[in-house]
């Protein structure tokens, strides 16, 4: 993909995973790091423009997730009202906390 699209004007960064489930107990965070770090390095080595590399997380335990900390950009998918509280905006809005809550002004 990088070899094919590295000169395309709409590419602003490379994503190497979407919601890979990086959190967990025991060795899982280290295994995720060991798997994704070489992909991160390969993406940078393959792109002459050195665009940022990201992976997309979904409500991980960011206290144990070490793989996403090594990315240039961390993208977070949040599904307020999708899996629970569907159609009930007030409980969902109460669950949005900084930094996800839009700033006033």
PAVEXKOL-478480 format. One record per residue: x, y, z of N, C-alpha, C, CB in turn. Coordinates in steps of 0.1 Angstrom, whole numbers, plus 5000, padded with zeros to 4 digits. Atoms other than C-alpha are relative to their C-alpha. Glycine has a CB too. Layout:
! residues N
XYZXYZXYZXYZ ...
//
This chain:
! residues 105
500849885000500050005000500950135000499150005012 499149884999502850255009500750014986501049995011 499349995013504750164977499150054989500549864996 500949965010501650214957499550155001498749915000 500749874998500250534973500950105006498949985009 499149914993503350704987500150144994501449955000 500049865007503050994961498750054998500749984987 501349955002499351034963499850125009498949895003 500149884992498451384974499050005012499650114991 500950004989495651284997500549925012498749944995 499550084988497751065020500750105009501049894995 499449914990498551255051500749925012499050095006 499450094990499450955074499749864996499650045014 500250145002499650585074499449935013501349924996 500650074989497450365096500449864999498450025001 499650145001498850025104499149905007501449995006 501050094994495849885124498850085004500649935012 501349944995492249945133499549915011499050014988 500650074988491149845168500649865002498549994999 499450134998493649565173499949935013501550014996 500250064987492849505209501449995007499449864999 498749994994496149615225500149985015500750134996 500050014985495149605261499949855004499050095006 500250144995495049295283501049985012500349904989 499150034989496849125311501249934996499249915010 498850085002500248965314500850054988499649864998 499149975011502348955282499350074988500649884996 500649955012499749085258500450144996498550005002 499549875005500749445258501450004994500050105012 498750015006504349355252500049934987501049925010 500150075013503349115224499550094990499149885002 500549905009501349395208501150094996498850075006 498949915003504349625210501049934991500750045013 499150085008506649355196499549984986500449875006 500650025013504249305167499950134992498649945001 500349885007503449665158501250094999498950085007 498949915001506749845164500849974987501049975012 499450025013508449675134499250054988500349864997 500849945011505449775112500150155000498549955002 499849854999505750135125501350044993500050045014 498749975005509450135116500049984984501149925006 500150035014508749975082499250114992499449864997 500849895007506150235073500850124999498750035009 499249885001508550515081501149984990500650035014 498950035009511350345062499550004985500749875003 500650015014509050295031499550134994498949905001 500549875004507850655029501050104999498850045009 498949905001510350905015499550135006500350024986 500449884994508151185028499849995015498650044994 500050024986508151045063498850055007501350075007 501349964994504451095070499849935014498949974991 500350064987503151015105499449864998499150095009 500650145000502150655114499150005012501249895000 501050014989499150575135499449865000498950104998 501050114999496950295147498850055007500749885007 501349964995493350325157499649915012498950014990 500350084989492450215192498550025003500850045013 501549994996488950155207499949975015499249904992 500350024986488450215244501049915007498649965002 499050094994491750045254500250055014501350004992 499449964987493250045289501350064997500149875009 498849935004495750315282501150005010499650144996 499050024990497550245314500949884998499449995014 499150125003498849915301500349994985499249875004 499850015015498749975263501350074997498950064993 498749945003502450035253500250014985501149925006 499849995015502049985215499650134995499349884993 500549885005499950285209500850125004498650025004 499149894995502350505229501150034990500649975014 498849985009505050455202499650064987500649874998 500549955013502850585173500250155000498649964998 500049865002503150935159498750075004500550044986 501349954998499450985161499249895006499350064987 500950104994496950795183498650044997500249985015 501449985003493450775169499249915009499749974985 500950074990490650665193498650004994500150065014 501450025004487350525181499249995013499849884991 500950004988484550595207498649984994500150125009 501350035006481050465201498950035011499949854996 501049964991478850655225498649984995500250155005 501350035004475350525222499949894990499450134994 500150115010476250255197499749875006501350004992 500150134994476649955219499150005013501349945004 500949994989474650075249499450145000500749975014 500749874999472350365258499650064986501050105006 500449965014471250375221498750085001499849884991 501249915001468850665215499850085012498849924997 500149934987469350805250501250105001499949915012 498949915001471451115245500550055013499650124992 499649944987471551245281501049915007498950035009 499050084994473350945296501349994992499549865002 498850015008475750925267500850135001499649984985 499349884999476551295269500850015014499150124999 499350004987477451245306501249925000499049955011 498850095001479950985296501250064993499749874994 499049935007481951225275500850085009499550084988 499249934991484851355295501250064992500549925012 498849955007487951565286501049884998500650115008 500049905011489651545262499049984989501450004994 501050025011486751405241499050115000499449875001 501149904999484351675253500550134992499650035014 499649885007484451975229500250125009499050034989 499849884992485752295244499050104997501550054999 501049895002483452585249500750114992499650065014 499549885008483852875225500349974987501250055006 
//
